Amino acid sequence: MGATSVKIAAAGNKAVGSIKQAVGKSTGNRKMEAEGAGQKARGQVQEKVGDAKSRVKDVIDKF
């Protein structure tokens, strides 16, 4: 996956995770709330990976 596609997947995971977390919290569904928190965290990690890939590509492109 390229940096852009990783960042898009990250945004999706963060958004869906936030929604799941909020719905789980408002309905008292702890399992859904935990799943949402996990998916949101996965998105945050993916975002960092995408940023790192972009930086590596920028360094390589300079040479």
Backbone as JSON Lines, residues from 0, in Angstrom:
{"i":0,"aa":"M","n":[0.82,-1.18,0.0],"ca":[0.0,0.0,0.0],"c":[0.87,1.25,0.0]}
{"i":1,"aa":"G","n":[0.52,2.2,-0.78],"ca":[1.23,3.47,-0.8],"c":[0.8,4.34,0.37]}
{"i":2,"aa":"A","n":[1.53,5.42,0.57],"ca":[1.26,6.31,1.69],"c":[-0.16,6.87,1.64]}
{"i":3,"aa":"T","n":[-0.61,7.24,0.45],"ca":[-1.94,7.84,0.33],"c":[-3.03,6.85,0.69]}
{"i":4,"aa":"S","n":[-2.92,5.63,0.19],"ca":[-3.94,4.63,0.49],"c":[-3.93,4.25,1.96]}
{"i":5,"aa":"V","n":[-2.76,4.26,2.58],"ca":[-2.67,3.98,4.02],"c":[-3.37,5.09,4.8]}
{"i":6,"aa":"K","n":[-3.15,6.34,4.38],"ca":[-3.78,7.46,5.07],"c":[-5.3,7.46,4.89]}
{"i":7,"aa":"I","n":[-5.77,7.04,3.73],"ca":[-7.22,6.95,3.49],"c":[-7.82,5.87,4.38]}
{"i":8,"aa":"A","n":[-7.16,4.71,4.45],"ca":[-7.64,3.63,5.31],"c":[-7.63,4.09,6.77]}
{"i":9,"aa":"A","n":[-6.6,4.84,7.15],"ca":[-6.5,5.34,8.52],"c":[-7.67,6.26,8.85]}
{"i":10,"aa":"A","n":[-7.99,7.15,7.94],"ca":[-9.1,8.07,8.16],"c":[-10.41,7.31,8.31]}
{"i":11,"aa":"G","n":[-10.59,6.3,7.49],"ca":[-11.8,5.48,7.57],"c":[-11.9,4.75,8.9]}
{"i":12,"aa":"N","n":[-10.8,4.14,9.32],"ca":[-10.8,3.42,10.59],"c":[-11.03,4.36,11.77]}
{"i":13,"aa":"K","n":[-10.42,5.53,11.72],"ca":[-10.62,6.48,12.81],"c":[-12.07,6.94,12.88]}
{"i":14,"aa":"A","n":[-12.66,7.22,11.72],"ca":[-14.05,7.69,11.68],"c":[-15.02,6.61,12.15]}
{"i":15,"aa":"V","n":[-14.89,5.42,11.6],"ca":[-15.79,4.32,11.98],"c":[-15.58,3.96,13.45]}
{"i":16,"aa":"G","n":[-14.32,3.97,13.88],"ca":[-14.03,3.67,15.28],"c":[-14.67,4.68,16.22]}
{"i":17,"aa":"S","n":[-14.59,5.94,15.86],"ca":[-15.2,6.98,16.7],"c":[-16.72,6.81,16.78]}
{"i":18,"aa":"I","n":[-17.33,6.47,15.65],"ca":[-18.78,6.27,15.62],"c":[-19.16,5.06,16.48]}
{"i":19,"aa":"K","n":[-18.44,3.94,16.29],"ca":[-18.73,2.74,17.08],"c":[-18.56,3.03,18.58]}
{"i":20,"aa":"Q","n":[-17.51,3.74,18.9],"ca":[-17.24,4.06,20.3],"c":[-18.37,4.9,20.88]}
{"i":21,"aa":"A","n":[-18.81,5.9,20.15],"ca":[-19.89,6.78,20.62],"c":[-21.21,6.02,20.75]}
{"i":22,"aa":"V","n":[-21.53,5.21,19.76],"ca":[-22.78,4.44,19.8],"c":[-22.73,3.45,20.96]}
{"i":23,"aa":"G","n":[-21.59,2.78,21.1],"ca":[-21.45,1.83,22.2],"c":[-21.6,2.5,23.55]}
{"i":24,"aa":"K","n":[-21.0,3.68,23.69],"ca":[-21.08,4.41,24.95],"c":[-22.51,4.86,25.23]}
{"i":25,"aa":"S","n":[-23.19,5.38,24.21],"ca":[-24.55,5.9,24.42],"c":[-25.58,4.79,24.64]}
{"i":26,"aa":"T","n":[-25.31,3.6,24.12],"ca":[-26.26,2.5,24.3],"c":[-25.87,1.57,25.44]}
{"i":27,"aa":"G","n":[-24.71,1.82,26.04],"ca":[-24.26,0.96,27.12],"c":[-23.67,-0.36,26.64]}
{"i":28,"aa":"N","n":[-23.36,-0.42,25.35],"ca":[-22.78,-1.63,24.77],"c":[-21.26,-1.54,24.88]}
{"i":29,"aa":"R","n":[-20.73,-2.12,25.94],"ca":[-19.29,-2.02,26.21],"c":[-18.45,-2.71,25.14]}
{"i":30,"aa":"K","n":[-18.98,-3.79,24.59],"ca":[-18.23,-4.5,23.55],"c":[-18.06,-3.6,22.32]}
{"i":31,"aa":"M","n":[-19.14,-2.94,21.89],"ca":[-19.05,-2.07,20.73],"c":[-18.16,-0.87,21.03]}
{"i":32,"aa":"E","n":[-18.25,-0.35,22.24],"ca":[-17.41,0.78,22.63],"c":[-15.93,0.38,22.56]}
{"i":33,"aa":"A","n":[-15.6,-0.81,23.04],"ca":[-14.21,-1.29,23.0],"c":[-13.76,-1.54,21.57]}
{"i":34,"aa":"E","n":[-14.64,-2.12,20.75],"ca":[-14.29,-2.34,19.35],"c":[-14.01,-1.01,18.66]}
{"i":35,"aa":"G","n":[-14.82,-0.01,18.96],"ca":[-14.64,1.31,18.38],"c":[-13.32,1.92,18.8]}
{"i":36,"aa":"A","n":[-12.98,1.78,20.07],"ca":[-11.72,2.32,20.56],"c":[-10.54,1.62,19.88]}
{"i":37,"aa":"G","n":[-10.66,0.31,19.7],"ca":[-9.61,-0.44,19.03],"c":[-9.45,-0.04,17.57]}
{"i":38,"aa":"Q","n":[-10.57,0.13,16.89],"ca":[-10.52,0.51,15.48],"c":[-9.97,1.93,15.33]}
{"i":39,"aa":"K","n":[-10.35,2.8,16.23],"ca":[-9.83,4.17,16.21],"c":[-8.31,4.17,16.43]}
{"i":40,"aa":"A","n":[-7.85,3.36,17.37],"ca":[-6.41,3.24,17.64],"c":[-5.68,2.67,16.42]}
{"i":41,"aa":"R","n":[-6.3,1.69,15.76],"ca":[-5.71,1.12,14.54],"c":[-5.55,2.21,13.48]}
{"i":42,"aa":"G","n":[-6.55,3.06,13.36],"ca":[-6.48,4.16,12.41],"c":[-5.37,5.14,12.74]}
{"i":43,"aa":"Q","n":[-5.17,5.39,14.03],"ca":[-4.1,6.3,14.44],"c":[-2.73,5.73,14.11]}
{"i":44,"aa":"V","n":[-2.57,4.43,14.31],"ca":[-1.31,3.77,13.96],"c":[-1.1,3.8,12.44]}
{"i":45,"aa":"Q","n":[-2.15,3.5,11.7],"ca":[-2.06,3.55,10.23],"c":[-1.66,4.94,9.76]}
{"i":46,"aa":"E","n":[-2.19,5.97,10.4],"ca":[-1.85,7.33,10.03],"c":[-0.36,7.58,10.21]}
{"i":47,"aa":"K","n":[0.2,7.1,11.32],"ca":[1.64,7.26,11.58],"c":[2.46,6.51,10.54]}
{"i":48,"aa":"V","n":[2.0,5.33,10.15],"ca":[2.69,4.55,9.11],"c":[2.66,5.31,7.79]}
{"i":49,"aa":"G","n":[1.51,5.87,7.45],"ca":[1.4,6.66,6.22],"c":[2.31,7.87,6.23]}
{"i":50,"aa":"D","n":[2.39,8.54,7.38],"ca":[3.29,9.69,7.5],"c":[4.74,9.27,7.31]}
{"i":51,"aa":"A","n":[5.1,8.15,7.92],"ca":[6.48,7.65,7.79],"c":[6.79,7.29,6.34]}
{"i":52,"aa":"K","n":[5.84,6.64,5.67],"ca":[6.06,6.29,4.26],"c":[6.25,7.55,3.42]}
{"i":53,"aa":"S","n":[5.47,8.58,3.7],"ca":[5.6,9.83,2.96],"c":[6.98,10.45,3.17]}
{"i":54,"aa":"R","n":[7.44,10.44,4.43],"ca":[8.75,11.02,4.71],"c":[9.87,10.25,4.02]}
{"i":55,"aa":"V","n":[9.78,8.92,4.04],"ca":[10.8,8.1,3.37],"c":[10.79,8.39,1.88]}
{"i":56,"aa":"K","n":[9.6,8.47,1.3],"ca":[9.5,8.76,-0.14],"c":[10.1,10.13,-0.45]}
{"i":57,"aa":"D","n":[9.84,11.12,0.4],"ca":[10.37,12.46,0.17],"c":[11.9,12.45,0.21]}
{"i":58,"aa":"V","n":[12.46,11.7,1.13],"ca":[13.93,11.61,1.22],"c":[14.49,10.93,-0.02]}
{"i":59,"aa":"I","n":[13.87,9.85,-0.44],"ca":[14.34,9.13,-1.64],"c":[14.23,10.0,-2.87]}
{"i":60,"aa":"D","n":[13.14,10.75,-2.98],"ca":[12.93,11.62,-4.15],"c":[13.96,12.73,-4.24]}
{"i":61,"aa":"K","n":[14.53,13.12,-3.1],"ca":[15.53,14.19,-3.11],"c":[16.84,13.74,-3.72]}
{"i":62,"aa":"F","n":[17.05,12.43,-3.79],"ca":[18.31,11.92,-4.35],"c":[18.17,11.56,-5.78]}
